[in-house]
Amino acid sequence: MTKPAAVPAGPLSKFPASQTGSSDALLAAYRRVREETERRAAPLSPEDQVIQSMPDASPAKWHRAHTTWFFEQFVLGEHVEGYKPFHPDYAYLFNSYYVSAGPRHARAQRGHLTRPGAEDVTAYRRAVDAAMTTFLQTASEEKLRAIAPLMEVGFNHEQQHQELMLTDILHAFAQNPIPPAYDAAWHWPPAHRSGDAWATLTEGIHTIGHQDDSFHFDNEKPAHRALVGPVKLARNLVTNAEWFAFMNDGGYRKPTLWLMDGFAAVEREGWDAPGHWRNIDGEWHIMTLAGLVPAEPDAPVCHVSYYEADAFARWSGKHLPTEMEWEVAARAGLLNDAFGIVWQWTRSAYAPYPGYRAIEGALGEYNGKFMVNQYVLRGSSLATPEDHSRVTYRNFFYPHHRWQFTGLRLADYLA
């Protein structure tokens, strides 16, 4: 039997439905999120939507179906009496890692699913959207208030997959010898460089983590006190020009710059540049959402792993900041481009905050069980949906991962 999802406590902030539990506000928020997913999928052909270019990525149609399953499983299935799932096999096909919610298809084999096709997934989304609309229009105010926190988890969950849809299809397109464009009109967001090169944090005790009842994931709490500084953080992100210097100095060939596992990845994978970079007639190009374009020297470097970021910091005679240092500096407005271009690696292991407890139920599997062997990234990227970033947000990936929009800024510890 499926273990029911626990509903996170506390009011929500981003979507007005959370304030009142009103039918109209919840439905408007639901439709806005669901339409954005379809907007991002619109440039993709049915063939584009089935490809899985590596085990860590997922097909676009799987993202569209999985986010639909989330609402069907945790909202309709648990709060609509007599609800019958759209298809008896879809829970197995489109569950991700919620063990409490039942058996799942293997992650690495999602690209084997030529059926159901993209149009079948569209029909699934439309059917669940229709059922959700009926439910939100007919449920009592008490019921709507009770499920509003669960709804916002669903909204934010779908927004996470909206970002993954872009990073995953970009990785797939990057494997194509004739690199296609997702959006030929796309361009890198402009970076901002202003003020002194370094922002100084004097030694002090700061509150880290989410401090109010607005929406947050459970890994952002409990808020707690931490000693930070003295340290200087680079106001600006590391650029391609700075990365060229690292590469030209043999950075990928010097084992003394690398963690042991990192240099093993360099040798095993043949890394000599960031992910999605190609050397064409002696000039570096980057596979982007607009296709293959020349690497702009002043643009922030992107698609680097933790191993690469750590090696670059060591080559620079600097360090990566901790996530606490990043949060204090970002909260004070000291960092240029903290949000909206690249997620920034920190040297903080992804671990629970003091006193952390996962919520009860299947949604308790959302973050807590991944708190090992990964590193925290802060900020947000060019693919992060609007309104899906905040100063306490903790993203996390394994140290070898580099298909996300990931970059870095440096830290320097005062003598």
C-alpha positions in Angstrom: 0.0 0.0 0.0 1.3 3.4 -0.9 2.3 5.5 2.1 0.5 8.8 1.9 2.4 12.0 1.4 2.7 14.3 4.4 1.8 17.9 3.8 4.5 20.4 4.8 3.4 22.8 7.5 3.3 26.6 7.1 1.9 29.1 4.7 3.2 29.6 1.2 4.5 32.8 -0.4 5.2 32.7 -4.1 1.7 31.7 -5.3 -1.2 33.8 -3.9 -3.2 30.6 -3.4 -1.1 29.9 -0.4 -2.4 32.9 1.5 -6.1 32.2 1.1 -6.5 28.6 -0.2 -8.9 30.1 -2.8 -9.9 28.0 -5.7 -9.2 30.7 -8.3 -5.7 31.4 -7.0 -4.7 27.8 -6.7 -6.0 27.0 -10.2 -4.3 30.0 -11.7 -1.0 29.0 -10.1 -1.4 25.4 -11.3 -2.1 26.4 -14.8 0.8 28.8 -14.9 3.3 26.1 -14.0 1.8 23.5 -16.2 1.8 25.9 -19.2 5.4 26.7 -18.7 6.3 23.1 -19.0 4.5 22.8 -22.3 6.1 26.0 -23.5 9.5 24.6 -22.9 8.6 21.3 -24.6 7.1 23.0 -27.7 10.3 23.3 -29.8 10.9 19.6 -29.4 9.9 16.9 -31.9 8.5 13.6 -30.8 11.9 12.1 -31.6 13.6 14.8 -29.4 11.3 13.8 -26.5 12.3 10.2 -26.4 16.1 10.4 -26.3 18.1 9.8 -23.1 21.7 10.6 -23.8 23.1 9.4 -20.5 21.7 7.6 -17.3 21.7 10.9 -15.3 19.4 12.6 -17.8 15.8 11.8 -18.7 13.7 12.2 -21.8 11.6 15.3 -22.2 8.4 13.3 -22.4 9.3 11.5 -19.2 9.7 14.9 -17.4 6.3 15.9 -18.7 4.7 12.6 -17.5 6.5 12.4 -14.2 5.4 15.9 -13.1 1.9 14.9 -14.1 2.1 11.7 -12.1 3.1 13.8 -9.1 -0.2 15.6 -9.0 -2.1 12.4 -9.9 -0.4 10.4 -7.2 -0.3 12.9 -4.3 -3.3 15.1 -4.9 -5.9 13.3 -6.9 -5.1 9.9 -5.7 -5.2 10.9 -2.0 -7.8 13.7 -2.0 -10.4 12.8 -4.6 -12.7 9.9 -3.5 -13.0 7.2 -6.1 -10.3 8.7 -8.4 -9.1 6.2 -11.0 -5.6 6.7 -12.5 -5.5 7.6 -16.2 -3.5 4.5 -17.0 -2.6 1.5 -14.7 1.0 1.4 -15.9 1.9 5.0 -15.6 2.7 5.0 -11.9 5.3 2.4 -12.6 6.7 4.2 -15.6 6.8 7.7 -14.3 7.5 7.4 -10.6 11.1 8.6 -10.0 12.6 7.7 -6.6 9.6 7.7 -4.3 10.1 4.2 -2.9 7.1 4.6 -0.6 4.9 5.3 -3.6 5.5 1.9 -5.2 7.8 0.2 -7.7 9.5 2.1 -10.5 11.0 1.7 -13.9 14.8 1.8 -13.9 16.1 5.4 -14.3 18.8 4.5 -16.8 16.2 2.8 -19.1 13.8 5.7 -19.5 15.0 6.3 -23.0 13.9 2.8 -24.0 10.3 3.8 -23.7 9.2 4.6 -27.2 5.7 4.0 -25.9 3.7 5.7 -24.5 4.6 8.3 -27.1 4.8 12.1 -26.8 1.1 12.5 -27.9 0.1 9.9 -25.3 1.9 11.9 -22.6 0.0 15.0 -23.9 -3.2 13.2 -23.4 -2.2 12.2 -19.9 -1.3 15.8 -19.0 -4.6 17.0 -20.4 -6.6 14.4 -18.5 -4.9 15.1 -15.2 -5.2 18.8 -15.7 -9.0 18.4 -16.3 -9.3 16.3 -13.2 -7.3 18.8 -11.2 -9.4 21.7 -12.5 -12.6 20.0 -11.4 -11.1 19.2 -8.0 -9.8 22.7 -7.4 -13.2 24.2 -8.5 -15.3 22.0 -6.3 -13.3 21.3 -3.2 -14.2 23.0 0.1 -12.3 26.0 1.4 -11.1 23.8 4.2 -9.8 21.2 1.9 -8.1 23.8 -0.3 -6.4 25.3 2.7 -5.2 21.9 3.8 -3.7 20.9 0.4 -2.2 24.4 -0.5 1.2 23.5 0.9 1.2 20.2 -1.0 0.2 22.0 -4.2 3.1 24.4 -3.9 5.5 21.5 -3.4 4.0 20.2 -6.7 4.5 23.6 -8.4 8.2 23.8 -7.3 8.8 20.2 -8.1 7.6 20.8 -11.7 9.7 23.9 -11.9 12.8 21.8 -11.0 11.9 19.5 -13.9 11.5 22.5 -16.2 15.1 23.3 -15.7 16.1 19.6 -16.1 14.2 19.5 -19.4 16.6 22.1 -20.8 19.8 20.7 -19.4 18.9 17.2 -20.5 17.9 18.1 -24.1 21.0 20.3 -24.3 23.2 17.3 -23.4 21.4 15.2 -26.0 21.8 17.8 -28.7 25.5 18.1 -27.8 26.0 14.4 -28.8 24.7 15.2 -32.3 27.5 15.6 -34.8 25.4 18.2 -36.6 24.5 20.1 -33.4 20.9 21.4 -33.5 19.5 24.5 -31.8 16.8 24.3 -29.3 16.1 28.0 -29.8 18.2 29.8 -32.5 17.3 33.2 -31.0 18.6 32.2 -27.5 21.7 34.1 -26.2 23.7 34.1 -23.0 22.4 36.4 -20.3 24.7 39.4 -19.8 27.0 39.2 -16.9 27.4 42.2 -14.6 30.8 43.3 -13.2 30.9 46.2 -10.8 32.5 47.4 -7.6 35.7 46.0 -6.1 36.8 42.6 -7.2 36.4 41.2 -3.7 33.8 41.5 -1.0 35.1 41.1 2.6 33.1 39.3 5.3 34.5 40.1 8.7 34.3 37.4 11.4 30.8 37.0 12.8 28.0 34.7 13.7 25.2 34.6 11.2 21.8 32.9 10.9 22.0 30.4 8.0 18.9 28.8 6.4 15.3 29.7 5.8 13.9 31.8 8.6 10.2 32.3 8.0 7.2 30.3 6.8 7.3 31.2 3.1 7.8 28.3 0.8 11.1 26.4 1.1 12.3 22.8 0.8 12.9 20.9 3.9 16.7 20.9 3.4 16.8 24.7 3.9 15.9 24.3 7.6 16.3 24.4 10.5 17.8 27.9 10.5 20.8 27.9 12.7 23.8 30.0 13.8 27.2 29.6 12.1 30.5 31.3 12.4 31.5 32.9 9.1 34.7 34.8 8.2 37.0 36.4 7.9 37.0 35.7 4.2 36.8 37.5 0.9 34.4 36.4 -1.8 34.9 37.2 -5.5 32.1 39.6 -6.5 32.2 38.2 -10.0 31.9 34.8 -11.5 34.9 33.1 -13.1 34.9 33.8 -16.9 35.8 31.8 -20.0 38.9 34.0 -20.4 40.1 33.0 -16.9 39.3 29.4 -17.8 41.3 29.7 -21.0 44.3 30.7 -18.9 43.9 27.6 -16.7 43.7 25.4 -19.8 46.6 27.0 -21.5 48.7 26.6 -18.4 48.1 22.8 -18.6 45.5 22.8 -15.8 43.9 19.6 -17.1 47.3 17.9 -17.2 48.7 18.7 -13.8 47.6 16.0 -11.3 48.8 18.1 -8.3 45.9 20.5 -8.9 43.3 17.8 -8.6 41.6 15.7 -6.1 42.5 12.1 -6.7 39.0 11.1 -7.8 38.9 14.3 -9.9 42.0 13.5 -11.9 40.8 10.0 -12.3 37.7 11.4 -14.0 39.9 13.6 -16.2 41.8 10.6 -17.4 38.8 8.3 -17.7 36.6 10.8 -19.5 39.3 12.6 -21.5 38.4 16.0 -20.1 40.5 18.9 -21.5 37.8 21.6 -21.3 34.4 22.2 -19.7 31.4 20.2 -20.8 29.9 21.0 -24.2 33.1 22.7 -25.4 34.5 21.9 -28.8 37.7 22.9 -30.4 37.1 23.8 -34.0 40.1 24.8 -36.1 41.9 26.0 -32.9 38.9 28.0 -31.6 36.8 27.0 -28.7 33.0 26.8 -29.2 30.3 25.9 -26.7 27.1 23.9 -27.3 24.3 26.1 -26.1 20.5 26.2 -26.5 21.1 28.2 -29.7 23.5 25.6 -31.0 27.2 25.7 -31.3 28.6 29.2 -30.7 32.1 30.7 -30.1 33.1 30.8 -26.5 32.8 34.5 -25.4 35.8 35.4 -23.2 33.8 37.7 -20.9 30.9 35.2 -20.3 30.9 33.2 -17.1 32.4 29.7 -17.5 29.7 27.0 -17.5 29.3 23.2 -17.5 32.2 22.6 -15.0 32.1 19.9 -12.4 33.0 20.3 -8.8 36.3 18.6 -9.5 37.1 21.2 -12.2 36.0 24.1 -10.0 38.2 22.8 -7.1 41.2 22.4 -9.4 40.8 25.9 -10.9 40.5 27.4 -7.4 43.7 25.6 -6.4 45.5 26.7 -9.6 44.4 30.3 -8.8 45.8 30.1 -5.2 42.3 30.5 -3.9 39.4 28.3 -2.7 35.7 27.7 -3.3 33.5 29.4 -0.7 31.4 27.4 1.7 27.7 27.6 1.3 27.4 29.6 4.5 29.8 32.2 3.2 27.9 32.4 -0.1 24.6 32.9 1.7 25.9 35.6 4.0 27.4 37.5 1.0 24.4 37.0 -1.2 22.0 38.1 1.5 24.0 41.3 1.8 23.9 42.0 -1.9 27.7 41.7 -2.3 27.7 39.2 -5.2 27.2 40.1 -8.9 25.2 37.5 -10.8 24.4 35.4 -7.7 21.3 34.3 -9.6 20.3 33.8 -13.2 23.4 32.6 -15.1 25.1 29.6 -13.5 24.7 27.7 -10.3 27.8 28.1 -8.2 29.7 25.3 -6.7 30.6 25.6 -3.0 33.0 23.4 -1.1 30.3 22.4 1.3 29.2 18.8 1.4 25.5 18.3 1.0 24.5 17.3 4.6 21.5 18.0 6.9 21.5 21.2 8.9 21.6 20.7 12.7 18.3 19.3 13.9 17.0 18.4 10.4 14.3 15.8 10.2 12.6 14.7 7.0 8.8 15.1 7.0 6.7 12.0 7.3 5.3 10.2 4.3 6.5 9.8 0.7 7.5 13.4 0.3 10.0 12.9 3.1 12.1 11.2 0.4 12.4 14.4 -1.6 15.7 15.6 -0.2 16.9 13.9 2.9 17.9 10.6 1.5 20.4 12.2 -0.9 22.4 13.9 1.8 25.7 12.0 1.1 28.6 12.2 -1.4 27.3 15.3 -3.1 28.2 19.0 -3.0 26.0 22.1 -2.6 25.5 24.7 -5.3 24.0 28.0 -4.6 22.2 30.7 -6.7 20.3 29.7 -9.8 20.9 29.4 -13.6 19.7 30.8 -16.9 17.4 27.7 -17.1 15.9 28.2 -13.6 12.2 29.2 -13.9 11.2 32.7 -12.8 10.5 33.0 -9.1 12.2 29.6 -8.4 15.3 31.0 -6.6 16.1 32.4 -3.2 19.1 33.0 -1.1 18.6 29.8 1.1 18.0 27.4 -1.8 20.4 24.4 -1.7 20.9 22.6 -5.0 23.2 19.6 -5.0 25.0 17.3 -7.4 27.7 14.7 -7.5 31.2 16.1 -7.9 31.7 14.7 -11.4 28.4 16.1 -12.8 28.7 18.9 -15.3 25.8 18.8 -17.7 23.9 21.4 -15.6 24.5 25.1 -16.0 27.2 25.2 -13.3 30.1 27.6 -12.7 31.9 29.1 -9.8 33.2 32.1 -7.9 36.3 32.1 -5.7 37.0 32.7 -2.0 40.2 34.0 -0.4 40.9 33.5 3.3 42.5 36.5 5.1 45.9 35.8 6.7 
